[in-house]
C-alpha cells in the first residue's frame, strides 16, 4: 500500500469514527428532556447596532429564496453582543453565518443541491466508492445537517454559526471555510495545522466564556441553553430551549408538536440521492 493510499485510509477511518461519535450524540439529544420556556426572539443585528459592536452577517440564502434569520432567544443576544465586543477588542470581527432556522428552512437546507451533494459525496467516499444505502445517507444526514428538529439547535433559536475576520478583511483561518464537510470539520481534527487549531481554540475560548458551547463535529457551530449545551456541560436538568415555530409578526414562540419527526424521511432522501447522482453525471 502506498503512502498516499495509507493516508486516504487514515482519513476515511477518522471521518467514520467522528461521524459515529456524532451519531451517538444525536441519540443523546433525541432522548434528552426539554421543558420549552417559549422565550421570545430578539435581533442580533439590531442589538449590535445599539451597542456599537462591529459585526458581519452573511448575505447568502439558506436555500432557494429563503433569507437567513439573525434572531435567537432574547436572553442569549446579550451574550452574543458581549462576544462580539470581546472579539473587537482583540482586533477581530465576528461574522454570524446563521441563526434561527424554521423547520421549512432546515428541511430545504438538507435538500439544497450543494449541501446534499456534499453529504452524498462524503458517504460514497466513506463507502470506498460504492453507492451507499438510503439508510446510511439518512444516518449521516442526522449528524451533518440535522434532519430531525430536536437535534438541530438552530431550530431552537439557541445556536449561531460563525466565522471570524481580522479588521483588514482577512479571515482568521480555521482550516476550512464555513460549511466545510470533510475530515477537517471536527473541532480538533488532526488534519489541520497547529495555527488553524490554535485559531479554533482561541475563538472557542471566547465563545464558551459566555456559555456558547461548541459542537465537537463542526468547528463553526456554537449553542447555549439547549439539550446539546446541557449534554456538553454535564447538566442533567431539562433544557429550556427546544425546536420551536416562530411567528415573526408578533414574535410568538410555540414548541414544535413532533420534534422527533424527520424533516426528510427515508423516501425523500432516496429521491435526493437519485437527483444527486443525476447531477454527478
Phi, psi and omega in degrees: 000132182285165178299322181295314180292327176296316178297320178299316179295321179296316179296318181295318179297317179297316181299315179299316179301314183293320179292327177289322174296320177297321179295323176297321177292324176303317179297323176295318179298318182297328184268347189287138180288140177230131174242088187301129184264352180059029177296140183288175180260160172217154185273127176291313179302319180295318180292322179295318179296316180296327182270353182070030180263130181281122178220158174243155180223134180300143177253003180282163178271154172297303178195142181058237181251022182275115179285149174289151182245116183261048174238145174219184180302138191297327181284350178268343186295320180301324178295319179296320179294320177296322176297314180300318180294318179296320178294322176302319180294335177275356184088016181252158172231120179282138174248120177277113181276330182196153177231240180290142171232128173289169177300321179297317180296316182292318179299318179293324180297318178302320185269355179303126187309316182297323181284310183295322178299322178293319178299311182296319179301317179292325178294319177295316178299315181297329181271014177070028178096353179277150175287121184284165177288160176300319181298322180293316179296319177301316180298315180292324180295333177297328181269315190283334184212019171051077182272006178231130186307318184294336182279327188270106184289346171296327179285351173266357185056038181233016184224151171226145169260138186223154161235167180224139183233152168286161181295339179276004177098351178283134179287140170286099195285131184245017176095003178176161180279169173304132183074023168301129177238090181199184178294353175272354187288317179303146187307315184254038179304136176282359184257024172237165182282167178299320179296317180296320177295318179299318178299315178301314185288326177293319177296317180296324178300317178296312182300313186284339174294343176248017172088359178272107185277149180271142172280120190300341188253008175215120187284355184252354192255131179222143182212162184211140171081004182248183182300320180299315179295321179296318179297316183291334180258002179072027180267112184279351183293150177303140180285149181281331188245126174231184181297133185224161168259137183240127172263102187294332183298313181246011179055049178264144183230124177226144181294142174296133186298315181231082184289352180265357182279122181302140177290323177232098182290177185308315179300323179292321177295322178298319178296319181292325177298315180298318179295320180293322178295323176296321179293326179295328181284000000 
